[in-house]
Amino acid sequence: MSEGAKKRGSLKTVLVAVILAAVIVTAVIISIFTIINTVSTNEAQTAAYKERLLDDVKAQLRFETEEAMSICEFMYARYQAGEMTLDQAEKESADIIRDLKYNDGNGYFWVDTSKGINVVLLGRDTEGQSRWDATDSQGNKYIQMMIENGLQEGGGYTQLLFAKPNETEELPKLNYTAYYEPFDWVMGTGVWIDDLDAMEAEYSAHAHQALVTSIIQTVIILVVLIIIGFIIAFYFGNKITKPIIMTTHEMVRMSNRDFTENDEIAKVRALKNQNNEIGAISEALDLMHSNIRNLMLQISDTTSSVASASEELSASASQSAEASEMVATSCTNVAQSSSGQINAVTEATNETDSFVSNMQEFKEAINRSSDMIKATNEAAINGAADMTNATEMMNTIRDSVENTANVVEDLGESLKSIDEFVVTVAEIASQTNLLSLNASIEAARAGEMGKGFAVVASEISKLADQSNQAAQKINELIAGIMKNSQEAVTAMRHGAEEVVNGSELVNEAGGTFNNIVNMVNSISEESSTMSSIVEQLSGGTETIARNIHDIEQMSISVADETSNVSAASQEQTASSYEVAQASDRLAGNAQELQDFVAQFSL
């Protein structure tokens, strides 16, 4: 057994502890529950005993009172039969009740009316007097309480403190009172219940003694159960752990490489007959022991043949690796030659591709030049047409400007005539103003008769002033218009001269555009000829480029195939070396395996 195994705890101790703990916990819980239940039952029985005693006293009091009340009923029946008067019936009843005793002469009866007047009380002086306000030491008006309880249906009970006959100490007393309506009597009797506490104490003492005895018995049973539980736990713990310990020892032996047949393994095999988990573990352990032992024997037999076979394989792999290496060297030389050929063809291909590309670009440039020449030719033709139209429009503008200048000159002459008329109007306004002044003077001389004429003269004078002012403004406007007209005429004359000059320049530009059209047509014809030549050259270079590309692809294919063969040869060589190395390792592993198997005891 290893040092680590010695430090582990004992399964037997754990099982015994668990079983014993379960027994102790169960026994303690049952004992505690039993004790608590016994104490509770004892307390309940004590309370029930006192209640039962009190119920017996109440039953006796009610019975005795009903017996006494039967006397009243008998006398009242005689009264109803006409044998006596009501007072005689009440007196006969009172005399009989007064002398009634029970409970060895300690029990007696009393009678009060519903108003508290005492009728019967052992022949004492209180008979015939009111006891309505009688009070005990605690301040309770007990007569009123007993009358109130007696007037209830079926009567009632009253607890109070009252001294026994010929004694002064008040003791607890229980009274029962009932109402007899024909006589208006509240009849009652009572007993002192101080002896009930003594009886309850005596019963409680006996119950306590029985409780202590029961607890002692319970504790004894608990100790006996714990001892029995310990014995059972030790027995079953030993029975359960013994096969496990045997199995553990066998597994430790196998972990130490000992697979020999001995008595221990025979004992473990015997455990297979148990129809439980121990039997299953024993069967599995026996099967594992047999399988591992057979495996080790088989490995020991096989390693020798593996070692010899690996040596032969290593020698064959070495020879194959040398042959593959020679083939790989030859293929590498061929691949290098093919690689040089590919480089040369590739350079030629690149140059051809560049030439083809340049020819293509030159062809595209010629085509673009042809398109531009055509566009220029069309633009030149359109420009020549536009210049012709511009020349005609300039001539038309020149004629329009000259006509406008003539019209403006005629307008200036007309304005001069209007100026003369305006001067005439101004002179007329001046004359009118003088006449208005003379008319005003003559109106002043005429006195009252000339006042109306003076007003007219004044208005004429104002009108003449306004006409004179308007004539001056018109004259100023005409002067400005004439000045602007002269400037416009001068500008139009100058514009007409410029239009003439522009028309001449446009005619010259039209001639230039015609020359450009002729030159562009010549360039377009030359460009078409060049484009056809370039197309022929482009077709030839493309054919050359395709042939060179085909040569390059064939060279690459040859080089790839040679490289593949070379790579395959190298891989085969590497594989052969790896096989040889693996064979060497296999031989070493076989030897190590033989050494390892030799460590097992079979």
Salt bridges, closest charged atoms under 4 A:
GLU66 OE2 - ARG62 NE 3.31
GLU83 OE1 - ARG78 NE 2.86
ASP95 OD2 - LYS91 NZ 3.16
ASP95 OD1 - ARG98 NH1 2.92
ASP112 OD2 - ARG131 NH2 2.68
GLU127 OE2 - ARG98 NE 2.90
ASP194 OD2 - LYS164 NZ 4.00
ASP197 OD1 - LYS50 NZ 3.66
GLU200 OE1 - LYS50 NZ 3.32
GLU202 OE2 - HIS206 NE2 3.96
GLU250 OE2 - ARG253 NH2 2.28
ASP258 OD1 - ARG253 NH1 3.33
GLU261 OE1 - ARG269 NH2 3.24
ASP286 OD1 - ARG269 NE 2.56
ASP286 OD2 - LYS272 NZ 3.27
ASP353 OD1 - HIS549 NE2 2.87
GLU409 OE2 - ARG493 NH2 2.82
GLU413 OE2 - LYS416 NZ 3.83
GLU442 OE2 - ARG445 NH1 3.37
GLU448 OE2 - LYS451 NZ 2.69
GLU498 OE2 - HIS494 NE2 3.54
GLU552 OE1 - HIS549 ND1 3.75
